[in-house]
Amino acid sequence: MRPVIKRLLQAITVISCVLVFCPLRAFGSLNDGLVAYYPLDGDAEDASGNGHHGVEQGGLTYGAGVSGQAVILDGLDDYVDINAVSPTLDALTGGTGSLAMWFKAASDLNGAQLMLITGDVYQYVFVGDGSAASNTESLFWYKGACALYFGLEAGHTHFMDDRWHHVAVVMGPGHNEMYVDGVKTSGRYVSGSSTTGGCFWPDGITATELGRNSAANLFYKGAVDEVRIYDRPLTETEVQQLFSPGLVFAVFSDGFESGGACWWSSRTDGTCATDFREMTVLLPGDVPLTFVRVPAGSFWMGSPEDERGRFFYEDFHQVTLTHDYYVGKFEVTQAQWEAVMGSNPVSGSVGVGDSYPVSMVSWNDIAWTGGFIEQLNAYLGTTAFRLPTEAEWERAARAGTQTRFSHGDVLECSDLCEWCSVHDQYMWWCGNDNGSPNPVGSKLPNAYCLYDMHGNLYEWVQDWYHDRLGTSAVTDPTPSRPTGDEIGRVRRGGYWYQGPMAHRSAWRADPNYANTPDGITGFRLARDP
């Protein structure tokens, strides 16, 4: 049974499927030119209505996929023969076409590249090192008549992370493109003259196979799901819709464009950041809510004893977070709160407006039964959205630094309510206070492209407040309720009327009761990838 479509993208009621991927028919244009569609929900039948059913070869098994089930290929003799019963695919001509699918490669594959290679006779999508046919696993193969190499640089392990990835190959007049996880890769034309497209569906296709290159008898090892074949080039927007319906992704430069060594970059100047991505979901009324991916890793939480402005409860200890996570790029705004909850809790003559951070919301209003997070998850059909833990918040605030602020120690300025040109670039505090919170994103972001981590409003996090966190190293700390009378919830980040030392990355505000809203505390969301 395919997932039920709850809402249409870009309609008045918008759904972001997030972890449950919407079926193809959610987007009418993606039916146009569809030749074959293999959901692989326990069989190799074509769900497009065109009758191009595949034939299972080997001992295929099925397991959990991105939507329903997925086929599991063993890398030895498993594959799906698409042309065996559907010779009408041979008749596809016109020089254009698209292939899109989800895959989760086995961790012991040889190498870590994904590439499209079109030779004089054959065309393939490889997962493997791609250096030679003898040691490359074929994810998809068909006979063609072109000469083109289009792939990723060697030495990357992005596809060996035991996660689902989406690949789309688009060929048409004037372009040959490959998209990975919704973003166009930087291909390298190495040989051949046909570098301008027009060779995806050549005359006389005699074999189309999923998981095997019959010419070299190469097999793919891993899972495959949601295979779609078109007789036309998909647009970039259509590829992104197939990748994640309802998620609107920002424009990225990948590091290969300028010879860098990273995979993604959220920077628009072409420089290479380290595996950051932005993701935007659409709330009711098409109100956007943007997240930035924060990488897993270790950092020192709290403050060393010689840090200026330190308080005793900022125990200095190493924290390791083993998984990436997303954090809101901005504090949740009044417009976003109203989109989900139906009303704005902030009133008055100052600090009110769509772009201002929401305040006057308690921890319970956000994270308890019937609160913002529960309503948001229900609307988007997921359980992924939550508050960040205290450790996640501090890692995001530090953005790879161990200084007092993410923009440095700033020892040249006092910790009093005095003007400081350095602080003024990055945060709202009593030195530039104008009597209320300010619109989100008014100052510069930290190195993770997160805004207002220092100042503007305090921010609720998941954790119960503990006076002391201890000095022992911890891995993936989870919130726990204190055994004594400490029943407050943690707030981080400082607010606009405090001095600089309360805006330091390590600062832990006095706890506040979970059912108590005020005008100086807001929040930002987190979610798992």
LUMVOPA-227069 format. One line per 4 residues: number of its first residue (from 1); for each residue x, y, z of C-alpha. Coordinates in Angstrom, 2 decimals. Each point is the difference from the previous one (the first is absolute). Example, Ala and Ser with C-alpha at 12.3 -4.5 7.8 and 13.67 -1.06 7.14 Angstrom:
<recs>
1) 12.30 -4.50 7.80 ~ 1.37 3.44 -0.66
</recs>
This chain:
<recs>
1) 0.00 0.00 0.00 ~ 1.46 3.31 -1.07 ~ -0.05 2.95 2.50 ~ -3.14 2.09 -0.01
5) 0.41 3.47 -1.43 ~ -1.01 2.45 2.69 ~ 0.63 3.30 -1.74 ~ 1.53 1.33 -3.19
9) 3.25 1.93 -0.08 ~ -0.41 3.75 -0.49 ~ -3.72 -0.17 0.69 ~ -1.79 1.77 2.81
13) 0.48 -3.12 2.08 ~ 3.58 -1.11 -0.51 ~ 1.58 -3.25 1.14 ~ 3.62 -0.71 0.54
17) 0.36 -3.75 -0.02 ~ 3.43 0.21 1.63 ~ 0.75 -3.65 0.82 ~ -3.05 -1.51 -1.76
21) 0.44 0.68 -3.66 ~ -3.11 0.90 -1.99 ~ -0.99 -2.11 -2.98 ~ 0.58 1.18 -3.51
25) -3.57 1.02 -0.65 ~ 0.28 2.79 2.57 ~ 1.56 2.11 -2.77 ~ -1.94 -0.09 -3.23
29) 2.88 1.12 -2.21 ~ 2.08 -2.97 1.12 ~ -2.41 -2.31 -1.80 ~ 0.87 1.65 -3.31
33) 2.34 -2.13 -2.08 ~ 0.10 -2.76 2.60 ~ 0.96 -3.20 -1.78 ~ 0.38 -2.33 2.97
37) -0.34 0.27 3.76 ~ 1.24 -2.74 2.33 ~ -1.09 0.49 3.65 ~ 1.68 -3.37 0.77
41) -2.56 -0.70 2.70 ~ 0.56 -3.75 0.05 ~ 0.17 -0.46 -3.77 ~ 1.43 1.52 -3.18
45) -3.28 1.08 -1.58 ~ -0.31 3.27 -1.90 ~ -2.48 2.27 1.80 ~ -0.11 2.60 -2.77
49) -2.75 -1.85 -1.84 ~ 2.23 -0.57 -3.04 ~ 0.55 -3.68 0.73 ~ 3.81 0.01 -0.02
53) 0.26 -2.55 2.78 ~ 3.43 -1.17 1.04 ~ 1.10 -3.58 0.52 ~ 1.72 -0.89 3.28
57) 3.27 -1.87 -0.41 ~ 1.96 -1.69 2.78 ~ -1.30 -0.28 3.53 ~ -1.44 3.48 0.46
61) -1.23 1.01 3.44 ~ -1.96 3.04 1.13 ~ 0.39 2.19 3.05 ~ -0.90 3.45 1.30
65) 0.29 2.76 -2.60 ~ -0.48 3.73 -0.16 ~ -3.64 -0.65 -0.84 ~ -1.39 -3.44 0.67
69) 2.47 -2.72 -0.85 ~ 3.27 -0.05 -1.96 ~ 1.83 -2.72 -1.88 ~ 3.21 -1.32 1.59
73) 2.70 -1.11 -2.46 ~ 2.80 -2.29 1.19 ~ 2.75 1.07 -2.42 ~ 0.41 -3.57 -1.25
77) -2.81 -0.87 -2.40 ~ -3.00 2.16 0.95 ~ -1.43 2.46 -2.50 ~ -3.25 1.08 -1.67
81) -0.23 -0.54 -3.76 ~ -2.23 2.77 -1.29 ~ 0.09 -0.81 -3.71 ~ -0.60 -3.70 0.22
85) -3.77 0.34 -0.15 ~ -0.23 3.59 -1.24 ~ 1.64 0.31 -3.40 ~ -2.00 3.16 -0.61
89) 2.65 1.85 1.98 ~ 2.27 -0.62 -2.97 ~ -2.15 2.27 -2.09 ~ 0.71 3.08 2.11
93) 1.91 2.52 -2.10 ~ 0.40 3.74 -0.20 ~ 3.27 0.49 1.81 ~ -1.37 1.11 3.36
97) -0.94 -1.68 3.24 ~ 0.36 -0.19 3.76 ~ 0.63 -2.67 2.56 ~ -0.65 0.51 3.73
101) 0.30 -2.42 2.91 ~ 0.81 -0.41 3.68 ~ 2.91 -2.19 1.08 ~ 1.75 -1.02 3.19
105) 3.37 -1.50 -0.86 ~ 1.55 -2.80 2.01 ~ 2.85 1.21 2.18 ~ 2.48 -2.48 -1.51
109) -0.31 1.23 -3.58 ~ 3.28 0.69 -1.72 ~ 0.52 3.75 0.17 ~ -2.48 2.78 0.54
113) -0.83 1.77 -3.25 ~ -3.23 0.37 -1.86 ~ 0.28 0.70 -3.70 ~ -1.63 -0.22 -3.36
117) 2.17 -1.46 -2.76 ~ -1.20 -0.20 -3.58 ~ 2.38 -1.86 -2.25 ~ -0.06 -0.91 -3.66
121) -2.45 -2.81 0.66 ~ -1.27 0.12 3.56 ~ -1.25 2.44 2.60 ~ 0.13 -0.57 3.75
125) -0.58 1.60 3.35 ~ 2.79 -1.27 2.24 ~ 0.35 -0.17 3.74 ~ 3.61 -0.88 0.75
129) 3.43 1.40 -0.66 ~ -0.66 0.42 -3.70 ~ 3.64 -0.45 -1.01 ~ -0.63 -2.97 -2.25
133) -2.82 -2.31 -1.01 ~ 1.67 -2.89 1.80 ~ -0.50 1.52 3.44 ~ -3.11 2.12 -0.28
137) -3.47 -1.02 1.07 ~ -2.80 0.75 -2.45 ~ -3.14 1.52 1.51 ~ -1.77 0.43 -3.34
141) 1.06 -1.00 -3.49 ~ -1.33 0.21 -3.52 ~ 1.41 -0.22 -3.50 ~ 0.50 3.30 -1.76
145) 2.23 1.77 -2.48 ~ 1.90 2.91 1.49 ~ 3.37 0.95 1.43 ~ -0.23 1.90 3.25
149) 1.42 -0.16 3.51 ~ -1.91 1.88 2.66 ~ 0.83 -0.60 3.63 ~ 1.42 1.09 3.32
153) 3.58 0.34 1.08 ~ 1.68 -3.02 1.57 ~ 0.62 -0.46 3.70 ~ -3.44 0.90 1.37
157) -1.89 -2.27 2.36 ~ -3.29 1.88 -0.04 ~ -1.95 -2.99 -1.32 ~ 1.33 -2.57 2.45
161) -1.83 1.46 3.00 ~ -2.84 -2.54 0.22 ~ -2.56 2.62 -1.03 ~ -2.42 0.32 -2.86
165) 1.12 2.30 -2.80 ~ -1.86 1.19 -3.07 ~ 1.59 0.07 -3.44 ~ -1.48 1.44 -3.16
169) 1.60 -0.04 -3.44 ~ -1.38 2.52 -2.49 ~ 0.98 0.14 -3.66 ~ -1.44 2.27 -2.61
173) 0.96 2.29 -2.85 ~ 2.85 2.13 1.24 ~ 0.53 -1.55 3.42 ~ 0.99 -3.14 1.84
177) -0.48 0.26 3.74 ~ 0.07 -2.09 3.12 ~ -1.68 0.97 3.27 ~ 0.78 -1.52 3.37
181) -2.39 0.59 2.90 ~ -1.75 2.70 -1.99 ~ 3.12 2.00 -0.85 ~ 1.82 0.10 -3.33
185) 3.49 -1.47 0.24 ~ 3.11 1.39 -1.65 ~ 0.71 -2.51 -2.74 ~ 3.29 -0.44 -1.79
189) -0.01 -0.49 -3.76 ~ 3.04 -2.19 -0.49 ~ -0.35 -1.51 -3.44 ~ -2.31 -0.17 -2.97
193) -1.65 2.55 -2.20 ~ -3.61 -0.27 1.07 ~ 0.09 2.41 2.93 ~ -3.08 2.00 -0.90
197) -2.70 -2.60 0.45 ~ -2.23 -1.81 -2.43 ~ 1.09 -3.54 0.81 ~ -2.16 -1.31 2.81
201) -2.39 -2.11 -2.03 ~ 1.83 -1.02 -3.18 ~ -1.53 -2.31 -2.56 ~ 0.23 -3.70 0.60
205) 0.08 -0.38 3.76 ~ 0.47 -3.73 0.47 ~ 0.34 -0.23 3.77 ~ -1.12 1.99 3.02
209) 0.91 -1.46 3.36 ~ -0.22 1.17 3.59 ~ 2.95 -1.20 2.04 ~ 2.10 -1.68 -2.70
213) 2.27 0.89 -2.90 ~ -0.38 -3.08 -2.15 ~ 2.87 1.00 -2.27 ~ 2.55 -0.28 2.82
217) -2.18 -2.13 2.31 ~ 0.22 2.61 2.77 ~ -2.59 0.05 2.79 ~ -1.11 2.66 2.44
221) -0.18 -0.77 3.73 ~ -2.52 1.93 2.04 ~ -3.61 1.15 -0.01 ~ -1.92 1.79 -2.77
225) -3.42 1.64 0.10 ~ -2.36 2.23 -1.97 ~ 1.53 -0.35 -3.50 ~ -1.48 2.33 -2.62
229) 0.83 0.18 -3.71 ~ -1.08 2.90 -2.22 ~ 0.24 0.71 -3.71 ~ 0.68 3.69 0.67
233) 2.52 2.02 2.04 ~ -1.26 0.89 3.46 ~ 0.43 3.54 1.24 ~ 2.07 0.78 3.09
237) -3.17 0.76 1.95 ~ -1.51 -3.34 -0.99 ~ 3.12 -1.83 1.12 ~ -0.18 1.77 3.36
241) -3.66 -0.94 0.33 ~ 0.85 -3.65 -0.60 ~ 2.80 0.25 2.54 ~ -2.15 1.39 2.80
245) -3.54 1.17 -0.70 ~ -0.95 3.01 2.06 ~ 3.57 0.90 0.90 ~ 1.28 3.10 -1.75
249) 3.78 -0.08 -0.14 ~ 2.29 2.99 -0.24 ~ 2.44 0.45 -2.87 ~ 3.43 -1.46 0.75
253) 3.48 0.10 -1.43 ~ 1.68 -3.36 0.30 ~ 3.70 0.15 0.75 ~ 1.00 -1.64 -3.26
257) -0.88 3.15 -1.93 ~ 3.11 1.72 1.31 ~ 2.13 -3.08 0.56 ~ -0.86 -0.33 3.67
261) -0.06 -3.23 1.93 ~ -3.42 0.12 1.63 ~ -3.41 -1.16 -1.06 ~ -2.52 2.73 0.75
265) 0.28 3.71 0.59 ~ -2.75 2.35 1.12 ~ 2.08 3.03 -0.91 ~ -0.90 1.98 -3.08
269) 3.49 1.33 -0.69 ~ 1.29 -3.32 -1.31 ~ 2.22 -0.72 3.00 ~ -0.17 -3.40 1.53
273) -1.60 -0.65 3.38 ~ 0.10 -3.38 1.71 ~ -3.08 -2.05 -0.73 ~ -2.65 2.60 0.84
277) -3.40 0.07 -1.58 ~ -3.09 2.07 0.43 ~ -3.51 -1.36 -0.08 ~ -3.24 1.94 -0.03
281) -3.42 -1.42 0.79 ~ -3.26 1.73 -0.82 ~ -2.46 0.70 2.78 ~ -3.70 0.76 -0.52
285) -0.40 2.96 -2.27 ~ 3.38 -0.78 -1.63 ~ 1.88 1.58 2.91 ~ 3.61 -1.26 -0.26
289) 2.01 -1.45 2.89 ~ 3.70 -0.51 -0.75 ~ 2.50 -2.37 1.62 ~ 3.77 -0.39 -0.24
293) 1.74 -3.34 0.33 ~ 2.48 -0.18 2.89 ~ 2.71 -2.67 -0.36 ~ 0.67 -2.71 2.55
297) 3.22 0.29 1.99 ~ 1.63 0.72 3.34 ~ 0.33 3.34 1.77 ~ 0.66 1.43 3.46
301) -3.22 1.05 1.67 ~ 0.01 2.53 2.81 ~ 2.91 2.32 0.71 ~ 3.58 -0.37 1.26
305) 0.71 1.43 3.43 ~ 1.95 2.95 -1.42 ~ -2.76 1.19 -2.36 ~ -0.98 3.57 0.76
309) -3.57 0.25 1.26 ~ -0.21 -3.69 0.85 ~ -2.53 -1.34 2.51 ~ 0.60 -3.09 2.16
313) -2.80 -2.05 -1.55 ~ 1.61 0.05 -3.48 ~ 1.82 -3.30 0.59 ~ 2.65 -0.52 -2.68
317) -0.36 -3.44 -1.58 ~ 0.33 -1.67 -3.37 ~ -3.18 -0.92 -1.85 ~ -0.21 -2.25 -3.06
321) -3.06 0.09 -2.23 ~ 0.04 -3.00 -2.33 ~ -2.68 1.13 -2.45 ~ -0.58 3.09 -2.11
325) -3.12 1.96 0.82 ~ -1.87 3.05 -1.27 ~ -0.49 3.22 1.97 ~ -2.22 2.93 -0.86
329) 1.89 2.64 -1.92 ~ -1.92 2.64 1.95 ~ -2.02 0.18 3.18 ~ -3.61 -0.98 -0.70
333) -1.86 3.12 -1.09 ~ -3.42 1.29 0.89 ~ -1.16 -0.72 -3.57 ~ 1.12 -3.61 0.28
337) -1.67 -0.45 3.37 ~ -3.24 1.48 -1.28 ~ 0.11 -2.19 -3.13 ~ 0.05 -3.13 2.15
341) -1.97 1.06 3.09 ~ -2.45 2.49 -1.50 ~ 0.76 3.05 2.17 ~ 2.88 2.21 1.08
345) 0.73 0.00 3.75 ~ 2.01 3.24 -0.22 ~ -1.80 3.32 0.31 ~ 0.98 3.61 0.57
349) 1.48 2.86 -1.95 ~ 3.61 -1.24 -0.29 ~ 1.55 -3.33 -0.93 ~ -3.08 -1.08 -1.92
353) 0.00 -1.14 -3.61 ~ 0.36 -3.00 -2.28 ~ 3.82 0.10 -0.02 ~ 0.40 0.45 3.76
357) 0.74 -3.04 2.16 ~ -2.96 -1.41 1.87 ~ 0.04 0.39 3.80 ~ -2.63 -0.34 2.72
361) 0.03 -3.76 -0.59 ~ 0.82 -2.47 2.75 ~ 1.94 -3.21 -0.41 ~ -3.30 -1.85 0.28
365) -1.55 2.17 -2.72 ~ 2.79 -1.17 -2.29 ~ 0.81 -3.59 0.93 ~ -2.89 -1.39 2.07
369) -3.15 -1.75 -1.19 ~ -1.85 2.18 -2.49 ~ 2.91 2.42 -0.27 ~ 1.74 1.51 -3.00
373) 2.23 -2.98 -0.69 ~ -2.82 -2.53 0.19 ~ -2.13 2.12 -2.32 ~ 2.88 0.52 -2.42
377) 0.86 -3.70 -0.15 ~ -3.64 -0.90 -0.54 ~ -0.32 2.50 -2.83 ~ 3.17 -1.22 -1.71
381) -0.72 -3.67 0.56 ~ 3.13 -0.75 2.02 ~ 1.42 -0.20 3.51 ~ 3.38 1.49 -0.93
385) -0.31 3.54 1.39 ~ 0.96 0.73 3.59 ~ 1.94 2.36 2.24 ~ 3.78 -0.34 -0.07
389) 1.70 -1.51 3.02 ~ 2.20 2.32 2.04 ~ 3.11 -1.64 -1.49 ~ -1.33 0.31 -3.54
393) -0.80 3.64 0.60 ~ 3.50 0.79 1.27 ~ 1.71 -1.83 -2.87 ~ -2.13 1.96 -2.45
397) 0.74 3.27 1.81 ~ 3.74 -0.62 0.06 ~ 0.09 -0.92 -3.70 ~ 3.39 -1.66 0.36
401) 1.50 2.57 2.39 ~ 1.16 -0.24 3.61 ~ 0.10 3.74 0.60 ~ -2.37 1.93 2.27
405) -2.19 0.87 -2.97 ~ -0.19 -1.57 -3.41 ~ 1.48 3.26 -1.31 ~ 3.02 -0.14 2.34
409) 0.93 0.75 3.61 ~ -0.50 3.76 -0.57 ~ 2.17 0.88 3.00 ~ 0.55 3.47 -1.38
413) -3.56 0.88 1.07 ~ -1.30 0.05 3.56 ~ -2.77 -2.22 1.32 ~ -2.06 3.06 0.96
417) -2.85 1.58 -1.93 ~ 2.34 1.99 -2.21 ~ 0.26 0.33 -3.73 ~ 2.26 -2.54 -1.73
421) 0.36 0.04 -3.77 ~ 0.89 -3.72 -0.14 ~ -3.03 -1.14 2.00 ~ -2.24 2.37 -1.92
425) 0.59 -1.96 -3.19 ~ -1.23 -3.27 1.49 ~ -2.42 0.48 2.88 ~ -2.59 2.03 1.87
429) 0.99 0.80 3.59 ~ -0.30 2.89 2.43 ~ 2.72 1.88 -1.90 ~ -2.26 0.48 -3.03
433) -3.37 -0.66 1.64 ~ -3.00 1.83 -1.43 ~ -2.54 -1.15 2.57 ~ -1.33 -3.18 -1.59
437) 0.94 -3.09 -1.97 ~ 1.01 0.61 -3.60 ~ -0.89 -1.66 -3.30 ~ 1.80 -3.31 -0.41
441) 3.10 -0.01 -2.19 ~ 0.73 3.70 0.49 ~ 3.62 -0.71 0.94 ~ 2.70 -2.18 -1.57
445) -0.22 -3.79 0.44 ~ 2.59 -2.29 1.53 ~ 2.17 -2.34 -2.08 ~ -2.85 -2.52 -0.25
449) -2.26 2.67 -1.53 ~ -2.14 0.16 3.15 ~ -1.33 3.38 1.09 ~ -0.61 1.47 3.47
453) 1.63 -2.80 1.96 ~ 1.35 2.80 2.19 ~ -2.67 2.36 1.28 ~ -3.37 1.22 -1.23
457) -1.99 -2.56 2.05 ~ 0.79 -2.82 2.39 ~ -0.78 -3.33 -1.64 ~ -1.69 -3.01 1.56
461) 1.73 -3.36 -0.46 ~ -1.15 -3.53 0.82 ~ 1.86 -0.52 3.24 ~ -1.04 0.19 3.63
465) 2.30 2.33 1.88 ~ 2.87 -1.59 1.97 ~ 2.25 2.27 2.03 ~ 3.06 -1.99 -0.98
469) 0.63 -1.96 -3.17 ~ 3.25 -1.50 1.22 ~ 3.45 -0.16 -1.58 ~ -0.11 -3.55 -1.40
473) -0.07 -0.51 -3.75 ~ -3.42 -1.00 -1.33 ~ -1.36 -1.30 -3.30 ~ -3.43 0.98 -1.29
477) -1.28 1.32 3.34 ~ -3.76 -0.23 0.42 ~ -2.18 2.16 2.25 ~ -0.76 -1.50 3.41
481) -2.23 1.28 2.78 ~ 1.81 1.03 3.19 ~ -0.72 -1.94 3.15 ~ -0.35 3.08 2.21
485) -2.05 3.14 -0.23 ~ 1.69 1.30 -3.16 ~ -3.06 -0.17 -2.21 ~ 0.78 2.84 -2.39
489) 0.90 -0.28 -3.66 ~ 3.23 1.29 -1.53 ~ 0.21 3.25 -1.96 ~ 3.05 1.02 -2.01
493) 1.38 2.91 -1.99 ~ -0.70 3.17 1.97 ~ -2.49 2.73 -0.91 ~ 0.13 3.56 -1.27
497) 0.19 1.81 3.34 ~ 2.85 -2.02 1.57 ~ 3.74 0.61 0.10 ~ 2.43 -1.82 -2.28
501) 1.09 -2.64 2.50 ~ -3.58 -1.38 -0.05 ~ 0.29 -0.39 -3.76 ~ 3.04 -2.27 0.07
505) -0.34 -3.44 -1.60 ~ 0.38 -1.69 3.40 ~ -2.47 2.18 1.92 ~ -2.87 -1.89 1.66
509) -2.89 2.18 1.08 ~ -1.85 -0.52 3.24 ~ -2.67 -2.66 -0.50 ~ -3.58 0.92 -0.68
513) -3.11 -2.03 0.76 ~ -1.27 -1.90 -3.02 ~ -3.45 1.55 0.23 ~ 1.23 3.59 0.30
517) 0.11 2.22 -3.11 ~ 1.78 3.34 -0.06 ~ 1.00 2.72 -2.41 ~ 3.71 -0.83 -0.05
521) -0.07 -3.69 -1.01 ~ -0.64 -1.56 -3.38 ~ 1.33 -3.11 -1.71 ~ 1.39 -1.55 -3.15
525) -0.76 -3.50 -1.22 ~ 2.13 -3.02 -0.74 ~ -0.67 -3.11 -2.03 ~ 1.79 -3.19 -0.91
529) 1.21 -0.52 -3.58
</recs>
